[in-house]
């Protein structure tokens, strides 16, 4: 899955996760303080990477690269909010 965010200065970035677990940690349209976003995204990407390891026996380097990119980008923002713009694919709609 891919998720796109807007940083405090208006810059946008897109990141990859091998698992929909991102939906457990982030929500489309929500804003998070920079440190909170980094912690949530990092925890989600670590969990996604572990799911790959459990299924295939090796780590997902793409998930770790996304985590590292987020940490590096966040270092430029001592404060402010990160807004989650999109999460694709979205979670399936709940059956009624």
Secondary structure per residue as TSV (DSSP state, phi and psi in degrees):
chain	resnum	aa	ss	phi	psi
A	1	X	-	360.0	159.0
A	2	X	E	-120.6	146.2
A	3	X	E	-135.5	139.4
A	4	X	E	-114.5	141.4
A	5	X	E	-133.8	157.5
A	6	X	E	-113.6	126.0
A	7	X	-	-83.2	169.3
A	8	X	T	-55.7	-28.0
A	9	X	T	-90.9	5.9
A	10	X	S	94.5	-9.8
A	11	X	-	-66.3	144.2
A	12	X	E	-115.0	148.2
A	13	X	E	-143.9	155.1
A	14	X	E	-121.8	141.6
A	15	X	E	-134.8	157.3
A	16	X	E	-110.2	142.1
A	17	X	-	-135.7	137.5
A	18	X	S	-78.8	2.6
A	19	X	S	-142.1	148.0
A	20	X	G	-72.5	1.8
A	21	X	G	-56.7	-20.6
A	22	X	G	-54.7	-33.6
A	23	X	G	-64.3	-20.6
A	24	X	G	-78.0	-16.6
A	25	X	T	-116.9	-24.5
A	26	X	-	-133.4	154.4
A	27	X	-	-130.5	136.4
A	28	X	T	-59.1	133.8
A	29	X	T	88.7	-12.7
A	30	X	-	-84.8	150.5
A	31	X	E	-113.6	142.7
A	32	X	E	-131.8	143.8
A	33	X	E	-56.5	150.7
A	34	X	H	-53.5	-50.3
A	35	X	H	-62.8	-40.4
A	36	X	H	-64.1	-43.6
A	37	X	H	-61.5	-46.0
A	38	X	H	-59.7	-43.1
A	39	X	H	-65.4	-46.5
A	40	X	H	-64.0	-48.5
A	41	X	H	-63.7	-40.9
A	42	X	H	-63.0	-44.7
A	43	X	H	-63.9	-41.9
A	44	X	H	-65.6	-43.7
A	45	X	H	-68.5	-34.5
A	46	X	H	-63.7	-43.5
A	47	X	H	-63.9	-40.9
A	48	X	H	-63.2	-43.3
A	49	X	H	-62.4	-38.0
A	50	X	H	-68.8	-33.1
A	51	X	H	-62.6	-40.8
A	52	X	H	-64.4	-45.1
A	53	X	H	-59.5	-43.7
A	54	X	H	-64.8	-37.5
A	55	X	H	-80.8	-37.1
A	56	X	H	-119.7	-9.4
A	57	X	S	85.1	8.4
A	58	X	S	-146.4	155.0
A	59	X	-	-73.7	156.3
A	60	X	-	-92.5	104.5
A	61	X	H	-67.2	-27.1
A	62	X	H	-66.1	-39.6
A	63	X	H	-64.7	-41.4
A	64	X	H	-69.4	-35.2
A	65	X	H	-65.1	-40.3
A	66	X	H	-62.2	-44.2
A	67	X	H	-60.3	-46.5
A	68	X	H	-63.5	-39.1
A	69	X	H	-64.2	-41.1
A	70	X	H	-63.7	-45.2
A	71	X	H	-61.7	-44.1
A	72	X	H	-64.8	-44.1
A	73	X	H	-64.8	-42.8
A	74	X	H	-62.9	-25.8
A	75	X	T	-61.0	-22.0
A	76	X	T	-80.2	-8.1
A	77	X	-	-122.2	97.8
A	78	X	S	-67.5	-20.0
A	79	X	S	-156.0	-172.5
A	80	X	-	103.0	-174.9
A	81	X	E	-124.6	149.6
A	82	X	E	-110.8	127.7
A	83	X	E	-106.8	131.6
A	84	X	E	-82.5	115.5
A	85	X	E	-86.7	-44.9
A	86	X	E	-147.9	149.8
A	87	X	E	-137.0	112.9
A	88	X	E	-124.9	126.0
A	89	X	S	-80.4	155.3
A	90	X	-	-72.4	166.6
A	91	X	-	-68.1	145.0
A	92	X	-	-60.2	145.2
A	93	X	-	-64.0	140.9
A	94	X	-	-67.3	139.2
A	95	X	-	-69.9	141.0
A	96	X	-	-104.4	360.0
